[in-house]
Amino acid sequence: MHSSVIDNELDVKSCVQRLWRGKKWIGLGILLALVLTWTYAMFAPQKWVSVAQFSRPDLPKIIRYYQQLSRLNQLSTYADTAASVDPLNSDTVIDAVYQTFLQQLASVDNRRRFWLQQSSVNHSKELTPLALERKVASIQFTPGDRLHGTVDTITLTASHAEQSSQWLERYLTFTDQQVLALVQQQLAATWQTEVVKVEQQISFEKSLAQATYTQQVKQLKTEVAQTNDDQTKVALNVLEQTGPVATESLLHDLARLAALQTGPTQLTPFTSWSYLQSPEPPISRQSPRLPLLLVMWALVGAIIGAGVALCKGVKKKE
């Protein structure tokens, strides 16, 4: 019983001696692991990540769009019912443009359109569905959280540092173009809606004027038939020649319709964000991380070498 316990005890001194005698195996394992790791790092696909952070734009960056909305606000039908035309809230306009930018920035379809455009512009071979999905996945958008103090961030991963920053800048510019097109469409649609409202208002006012005119003519004809008064006849003749009288409100709406029918002017390119961090070429690559790999696989090589050394010591003892 006593000898069995002794046989099962770990002889630490003996293990250390075996490891020391087999230190060449440990060194060889570390060296081999380092060589293999370095070789892998040199030939493995590299990943460089460029980062951009941004917030909502300043008013001067979208001033032309704001001016168009302000003009439409002044020409709108509700302007007459208010004591004064409320000025357009600039913060509301800025937030709306920025939210449109964020939606497009995070859109998968927008990323697909961008990479397909880049492929067409660079006259490169057509992207396969798998390659296109990898390109789309290389762009990642992270919305900010005010509660946690984070800001809106986008990253782009490429095989070269310069490419990652260049493509990210191009993607932001491309997204701005999409935002501009959407904003222009929304502005045109809102403008056309206001035109329809004013036309309906004018049609109502003309109908009202025609009804008033018809009633006046009918009343004067009745008086002429009853009294045969010359003054009444003259008034009826003048009324029939002049026709329905345009009210001040009708004239105002006609002028407003003429202004609206010119339509909104074409918006000039604008920037729908403000940089907090511009996409500079990254200093270090994200993958493969050579220092981390060297340390990790050196430990693995040392463990394998130690195992070999212990096995060799056991065989010699036997």
C-alpha positions as CSV (number, residue, x, y, z in Angstrom):
1,M,0.0,0.0,0.0
2,H,2.8,2.4,0.9
3,S,4.8,1.6,-2.3
4,S,1.7,2.2,-4.4
5,V,1.3,5.8,-3.1
6,I,4.9,6.5,-3.7
7,D,4.7,5.3,-7.3
8,N,1.8,7.6,-8.0
9,E,3.5,10.7,-6.7
10,L,4.8,13.2,-9.2
11,D,8.6,13.4,-9.2
12,V,8.9,17.2,-9.8
13,K,12.7,17.1,-9.6
14,S,12.9,14.3,-12.2
15,C,10.6,16.2,-14.5
16,V,12.6,19.4,-14.3
17,Q,15.8,17.4,-15.0
18,R,14.2,15.8,-18.0
19,L,13.0,19.2,-19.3
20,W,16.5,20.7,-18.8
21,R,18.1,17.8,-20.6
22,G,15.6,18.2,-23.4
23,K,15.9,21.9,-23.6
24,K,17.0,21.6,-27.2
25,W,13.6,20.1,-28.1
26,I,11.8,23.0,-26.3
27,G,14.0,25.5,-28.2
28,L,13.4,23.7,-31.5
29,G,9.7,23.7,-30.9
30,I,9.7,27.4,-30.2
31,L,11.9,28.2,-33.2
32,L,9.7,26.1,-35.5
33,A,6.5,27.7,-34.2
34,L,8.0,31.2,-34.7
35,V,9.2,30.4,-38.3
36,L,5.8,29.0,-39.2
37,T,3.9,31.9,-37.6
38,W,6.1,34.5,-39.4
39,T,5.6,32.7,-42.7
40,Y,1.9,32.6,-42.2
41,A,1.8,36.3,-41.3
42,M,3.7,37.2,-44.5
43,F,1.4,35.3,-46.9
44,A,-2.0,35.5,-45.1
45,P,-4.5,38.0,-46.4
46,Q,-4.0,41.3,-44.6
47,K,-6.8,43.3,-43.1
48,W,-6.4,47.1,-42.6
49,V,-9.3,49.0,-41.0
50,S,-10.0,52.7,-41.6
51,V,-12.3,54.4,-39.2
52,A,-14.5,57.6,-39.6
53,Q,-16.6,59.3,-37.0
54,F,-19.1,62.0,-37.6
55,S,-22.0,64.0,-36.4
56,R,-24.8,66.1,-37.9
57,P,-23.8,68.8,-40.4
58,D,-23.8,72.6,-39.8
59,L,-26.5,74.7,-41.5
60,P,-24.1,76.3,-44.1
61,K,-23.4,72.8,-45.5
62,I,-27.1,72.4,-46.5
63,I,-28.0,76.0,-46.9
64,R,-29.4,75.7,-50.4
65,Y,-31.8,73.0,-49.3
66,Y,-32.8,75.0,-46.3
67,Q,-33.5,78.0,-48.5
68,Q,-35.7,76.0,-50.8
69,L,-37.7,74.6,-47.9
70,S,-38.0,78.2,-46.5
71,R,-39.4,79.4,-49.8
72,L,-41.9,76.6,-49.9
73,N,-42.8,77.4,-46.4
74,Q,-43.6,80.9,-47.3
75,L,-45.7,79.9,-50.4
76,S,-47.7,77.2,-48.6
77,T,-51.4,77.5,-48.2
78,Y,-51.4,77.6,-44.4
79,A,-49.4,80.8,-44.5
80,D,-52.5,83.0,-45.0
81,T,-54.3,81.5,-42.0
82,A,-51.4,82.3,-39.7
83,A,-50.8,85.7,-38.3
84,S,-47.3,85.4,-39.5
85,V,-45.3,82.8,-41.3
86,D,-43.4,80.7,-38.8
87,P,-39.7,80.5,-39.7
88,L,-38.5,77.1,-40.6
89,N,-36.7,75.3,-37.8
90,S,-33.2,74.8,-39.0
91,D,-32.5,72.1,-36.4
92,T,-35.4,70.0,-37.7
93,V,-34.1,70.3,-41.3
94,I,-30.5,69.4,-40.3
95,D,-31.7,66.4,-38.3
96,A,-33.9,65.2,-41.2
97,V,-31.0,65.3,-43.6
98,Y,-28.6,63.7,-41.2
99,Q,-31.0,60.8,-40.4
100,T,-31.4,60.2,-44.2
101,F,-27.6,60.1,-44.4
102,L,-27.4,57.6,-41.6
103,Q,-30.1,55.4,-43.1
104,Q,-28.3,55.3,-46.4
105,L,-24.9,54.7,-44.7
106,A,-26.2,51.6,-42.9
107,S,-28.2,50.4,-45.9
108,V,-26.9,47.1,-47.4
109,D,-28.3,48.0,-50.8
110,N,-26.4,51.3,-50.7
111,R,-23.2,49.3,-50.1
112,R,-23.9,47.0,-53.0
113,R,-24.6,49.9,-55.3
114,F,-21.3,51.5,-54.2
115,W,-19.2,48.4,-54.9
116,L,-20.9,47.7,-58.2
117,Q,-20.2,51.3,-59.2
118,Q,-16.5,51.0,-58.2
119,S,-16.2,47.8,-60.2
120,S,-17.7,49.6,-63.2
121,V,-15.6,52.8,-62.8
122,N,-12.3,50.8,-62.4
123,H,-13.2,48.5,-65.4
124,S,-12.5,45.5,-63.2
125,K,-13.9,42.1,-63.7
126,E,-17.5,41.6,-62.7
127,L,-17.9,40.8,-59.0
128,T,-19.3,37.4,-58.2
129,P,-22.2,37.2,-55.7
130,L,-19.8,35.8,-53.0
131,A,-17.1,38.5,-53.7
132,L,-19.8,41.2,-53.6
133,E,-21.2,40.0,-50.3
134,R,-17.6,40.0,-48.9
135,K,-17.2,43.6,-50.1
136,V,-20.5,44.6,-48.5
137,A,-19.5,43.0,-45.2
138,S,-16.2,44.9,-45.3
139,I,-18.2,48.1,-44.4
140,Q,-19.6,48.2,-40.9
141,F,-21.7,51.0,-39.5
142,T,-22.1,51.5,-35.7
143,P,-24.7,54.0,-34.6
144,G,-23.8,56.3,-31.7
145,D,-25.4,56.1,-28.3
146,R,-25.6,59.4,-26.3
147,L,-26.3,57.6,-23.1
148,H,-22.9,55.8,-23.3
149,G,-21.1,58.7,-24.9
150,T,-20.5,57.0,-28.3
151,V,-20.7,58.6,-31.7
152,D,-21.7,57.4,-35.2
153,T,-18.9,55.4,-36.6
154,I,-18.2,53.5,-39.8
155,T,-15.3,51.2,-40.7
156,L,-14.0,49.8,-43.9
157,T,-11.7,46.8,-44.1
158,A,-9.3,46.4,-47.0
159,S,-6.1,44.5,-47.9
160,H,-4.0,47.7,-47.9
161,A,-3.9,50.7,-45.6
162,E,-4.2,53.3,-48.3
163,Q,-7.1,51.5,-50.0
164,S,-9.1,51.3,-46.8
165,S,-9.1,55.1,-46.2
166,Q,-9.6,55.9,-49.9
167,W,-12.6,53.6,-50.3
168,L,-14.1,54.8,-47.1
169,E,-13.9,58.4,-48.3
170,R,-15.4,57.3,-51.6
171,Y,-18.2,55.5,-49.9
172,L,-19.1,58.6,-47.8
173,T,-19.1,60.7,-51.0
174,F,-21.2,58.1,-52.8
175,T,-23.7,58.1,-49.9
176,D,-23.9,61.9,-50.0
177,Q,-24.9,61.7,-53.6
178,Q,-27.6,59.2,-52.7
179,V,-28.8,61.5,-49.9
180,L,-28.8,64.5,-52.4
181,A,-31.0,62.5,-54.9
182,L,-33.4,61.5,-52.2
183,V,-33.7,65.0,-50.7
184,Q,-34.3,66.4,-54.2
185,Q,-37.0,63.9,-54.9
186,Q,-38.7,64.6,-51.5
187,L,-38.5,68.3,-52.2
188,A,-40.0,68.0,-55.6
189,A,-42.8,65.8,-54.3
190,T,-43.6,68.2,-51.4
191,W,-43.5,71.1,-53.9
192,Q,-45.9,69.3,-56.3
193,T,-48.2,68.5,-53.3
194,E,-48.3,72.2,-52.5
195,V,-49.1,73.0,-56.2
196,V,-52.1,70.7,-56.1
197,K,-53.3,72.3,-52.9
198,V,-53.1,75.8,-54.3
199,E,-54.8,74.7,-57.5
200,Q,-57.7,73.2,-55.5
201,Q,-58.0,76.4,-53.5
202,I,-58.1,78.4,-56.7
203,S,-60.7,76.2,-58.2
204,F,-62.8,76.6,-55.0
205,E,-62.4,80.4,-55.1
206,K,-63.3,80.5,-58.8
207,S,-66.4,78.4,-58.1
208,L,-67.4,80.7,-55.3
209,A,-66.9,83.8,-57.4
210,Q,-68.9,82.3,-60.3
211,A,-71.7,81.4,-57.9
212,T,-71.7,85.0,-56.5
213,Y,-71.7,86.4,-60.0
214,T,-74.6,84.2,-61.1
215,Q,-76.6,85.2,-58.0
216,Q,-76.0,88.9,-58.7
217,V,-77.0,88.6,-62.3
218,K,-80.2,86.7,-61.4
219,Q,-81.1,89.4,-58.8
220,L,-80.5,92.3,-61.2
221,K,-82.6,90.6,-64.0
222,T,-85.4,90.2,-61.5
223,E,-85.2,93.9,-60.5
224,V,-85.2,94.9,-64.2
225,A,-88.2,92.8,-64.9
226,Q,-90.1,94.3,-62.0
227,T,-89.1,98.0,-62.2
228,N,-87.7,98.4,-65.7
229,D,-85.2,100.9,-64.0
230,D,-82.5,102.3,-66.4
231,Q,-79.8,102.3,-63.7
232,T,-80.5,98.7,-62.9
233,K,-80.2,97.9,-66.6
234,V,-76.8,99.7,-66.8
235,A,-75.6,97.8,-63.7
236,L,-76.6,94.5,-65.2
237,N,-74.9,95.4,-68.5
238,V,-71.7,96.3,-66.7
239,L,-71.8,93.2,-64.6
240,E,-72.3,90.9,-67.6
241,Q,-69.4,92.5,-69.4
242,T,-67.0,92.3,-66.5
243,G,-67.9,88.8,-65.5
244,P,-67.1,87.3,-62.0
245,V,-64.9,89.6,-59.9
246,A,-61.6,88.1,-58.7
247,T,-61.2,88.5,-55.0
248,E,-58.0,89.6,-53.4
249,S,-57.6,86.0,-52.0
250,L,-58.0,84.6,-55.5
251,L,-55.4,87.0,-57.0
252,H,-53.0,86.1,-54.2
253,D,-53.4,82.4,-54.8
254,L,-52.9,82.9,-58.6
255,A,-49.7,84.7,-57.9
256,R,-48.6,82.0,-55.5
257,L,-49.4,79.3,-58.0
258,A,-47.3,81.0,-60.6
259,A,-44.4,81.1,-58.2
260,L,-44.9,77.4,-57.3
261,Q,-45.1,76.3,-60.9
262,T,-41.5,77.4,-61.4
263,G,-40.6,74.4,-59.2
264,P,-37.6,74.0,-56.8
265,T,-34.2,74.7,-58.2
266,Q,-31.7,71.9,-58.6
267,L,-29.7,71.5,-55.4
268,T,-26.0,71.8,-55.5
269,P,-23.9,69.0,-53.9
270,F,-23.7,69.3,-50.2
271,T,-22.2,67.5,-47.2
272,S,-24.7,65.9,-44.9
273,W,-22.3,65.2,-42.0
274,S,-19.5,66.8,-40.1
275,Y,-16.3,64.9,-39.4
276,L,-15.3,64.0,-35.9
277,Q,-12.6,61.7,-37.1
278,S,-11.6,61.6,-40.8
279,P,-10.7,58.3,-42.4
280,E,-6.9,58.3,-42.3
281,P,-4.8,55.3,-43.4
282,P,-4.4,52.9,-40.4
283,I,-1.0,52.6,-38.8
284,S,-1.3,49.0,-37.8
285,R,-3.2,46.1,-39.4
286,Q,-6.0,44.4,-37.7
287,S,-5.1,40.9,-39.0
288,P,-2.9,39.0,-38.9
289,R,-1.5,40.4,-35.7
290,L,2.1,39.2,-35.8
291,P,3.2,40.0,-32.2
292,L,0.2,38.3,-30.7
293,L,0.6,35.3,-33.0
294,L,4.3,35.0,-32.2
295,V,3.7,35.0,-28.5
296,M,0.8,32.5,-28.7
297,W,2.4,30.0,-31.0
298,A,5.8,30.3,-29.2
299,L,4.0,29.1,-26.1
300,V,2.4,26.3,-28.1
301,G,5.8,25.3,-29.5
302,A,7.3,25.3,-26.0
303,I,4.6,23.0,-24.8
304,I,5.1,20.6,-27.7
305,G,8.9,20.7,-27.2
306,A,8.4,20.0,-23.5
307,G,6.2,17.1,-24.2
308,V,8.8,15.6,-26.6
309,A,11.5,16.1,-24.0
310,L,9.5,14.3,-21.3
311,C,8.7,11.4,-23.6
312,K,12.3,11.1,-24.5
313,G,13.3,11.0,-20.9
314,V,10.8,8.3,-20.1
315,K,12.0,6.1,-23.0
316,K,15.7,6.4,-21.8
317,K,14.7,5.5,-18.3
318,E,12.9,2.4,-19.5
